[in-house]
Amino acid sequence: MVLDASVMASAAAAANRHPQGSSSTTAFCSTTAKSLLGLAPSVRFGVHEKLSHGHGLRIRATSGDSNKVEVPRQWYNLIADLPVKPPPALHPKTHKPLKQEDLSPLFPDELIKQEVSEERFIPIPEEVIDIYRLWRPTPLIRAKRLEKLLETPARIYYKYEGTSPAGSHKPNTAVPQAWYNAQQGVRNVVTETGAGQWGSSLAFACSLFGLNCEVRASYDQKPYRKLMMQTWGARVHPSPSTVTNAGRKILEDDPMSPGSLGIAISEAVEVAAAHEDTKYCLGSVLNHVLLHQTIIGEECLEQLAAIGETPDVIIGCTGGGSNFGGLTFPFIREKLKGKLNPLIRAVEPAACPSLTKGIYAYDYGDTVGMTPLMKMHTLGHDFVPDPIHAGGLRYHGMAPLVSHVYEMGFMEAISLPQTECFRGALLFARTEGLIPAPEPTHAIAAAIREALHCKETGEKKVILIAMCGHGHFDLASYEKYLEGNMVDLDFSSEKAQASLAAIPQIVP
Ligand SMILES: *Cc1c(COP(=O)(O)O)cnc(C)c1O
């Protein structure tokens, strides 16, 4: 799609950066692979080692087109390769390690197995692959015009997940979640949504399998998202509501509560737990969600290999951590194997900085305290973030797996104010054409910082961006920015002090 003209140039540049190697594929090819091939350096160009599926080496020639790769057939479970395993989830009442049957009222058996699995690869069901093919493989695009505008020697690529029916990475997990529920004979699922991206993704997935879908929506900022959910047959209820104990409790304390993702999760979990025939779905944070999202990174490894590129920096935005983990975990595997060594950087909003300003502790995933306790970076389960435009990043916690990887030092994190993010988004839209969702503007703005840094130092780094969705339903945010009415909402450490004090004390 993009790359024909640039392939030779980038290959040459990549070879320069790895002077000990003789072709652009060096970084991806182990010595064994090369000696197996026994090819002359000139012939080796365009031949790559398949890294992603653990079938051992599979060598094949490519035409150098990053978009002629196959849809991966397995998800990757990073837990299998971590030198230290993440701490277990705990029962919310007893504080004892959670048992699989504790989760049975909420999730179908296969998803519970995936949640606690230590298998390295988990096969993707054939029917799910068939649905993935509606929009996968998603494009890997070189942002040549943005590079030119920035006058940077860096090469910038973005992996674009906005081609899915719902316009983001979320259907990557919505489809298998709906499928496993349907397989187990479940008829109804209930979930929460913040900005509406998850609700619409699950509504789409449920429509494929005839499941009833109920969405608890934390605020009504994106009216067209609600209509998408309804078009796909879902029922949408505002949250907080008076039909659940959780909602009533919140409204008693604050009748004007604007709601939050954490509150909507409490309501959805309560509905699922109270109904035998109803299960719960979550759009981020949990191990099985991040597992499903690794299809992004697996595919991207193949695409980069096909064009002989090696990322030096990988940047993604983090709300609950699923698009970030989905892209980066397969790269962390390669890092642990010593095959690649990219710097991996999470970017969070300055107004909701769970990694950079939160603490690493056991906390609830919801506001009321009904979910299991998870060891994660958190601002406190009753922290209600300011209403920034990146609604998908307004969550008090961070995926336990991303938190653990951060603690282990395999990645770093920064936070950015939203006006810088939208400034970056406009540069991106006016050079690359795509209008990003407010969430990935964080990754784009951080990539622009990195590219400008390269301009100063003259480094020809390869920067890879997780461009996880489009912003077609977020134009009201763009309107605010374009009219000059967008302000940066400061993180209030007093507010966080109060919510951090409410984190349960776990005696180990
Ligand atoms: C939901 C969403 C996010 C935030 O969730 P993560 O789990 O951190 O990925 C970010 N971007 C988009 C486009 C989303 O829909």
The ligand as a Tripos MOL2 file, in Angstrom:
@<TRIPOS>MOLECULE
LIG
   15    15     1     0     0
SMALL
NO_CHARGES

@<TRIPOS>ATOM
      1 C1        -10.7960    2.1730   24.3720 C.3       1 LIG1
      2 C2         -9.7970    2.8900   23.6070 C.ar      1 LIG1
      3 C3         -8.5660    3.2550   24.1760 C.ar      1 LIG1
      4 C4         -8.2070    2.9850   25.5990 C.3       1 LIG1
      5 O1         -8.1630    1.6460   25.9610 O.3       1 LIG1
      6 P1         -6.8330    0.7870   25.9960 P.3       1 LIG1
      7 O2         -7.2740   -0.4700   26.6450 O.co2     1 LIG1
      8 O3         -5.8100    1.5200   26.8020 O.co2     1 LIG1
      9 O4         -6.4000    0.5880   24.5970 O.co2     1 LIG1
     10 C5         -7.6620    3.9230   23.3940 C.ar      1 LIG1
     11 N1         -7.9350    4.2220   22.1260 N.ar      1 LIG1
     12 C6         -9.0920    3.8900   21.5280 C.ar      1 LIG1
     13 C7         -9.3140    4.2610   20.1050 C.3       1 LIG1
     14 C8        -10.0580    3.2020   22.2460 C.ar      1 LIG1
     15 O5        -11.2070    2.8590   21.6660 O.3       1 LIG1
@<TRIPOS>BOND
     1     1     2 1
     2     2     3 ar
     3     2    14 ar
     4     3     4 1
     5     3    10 ar
     6     4     5 1
     7     5     6 1
     8     6     7 2
     9     6     8 1
    10     6     9 1
    11    10    11 ar
    12    11    12 ar
    13    12    13 1
    14    12    14 ar
    15    14    15 1
@<TRIPOS>SUBSTRUCTURE
     1 LIG1         1 GROUP 0 **** ****
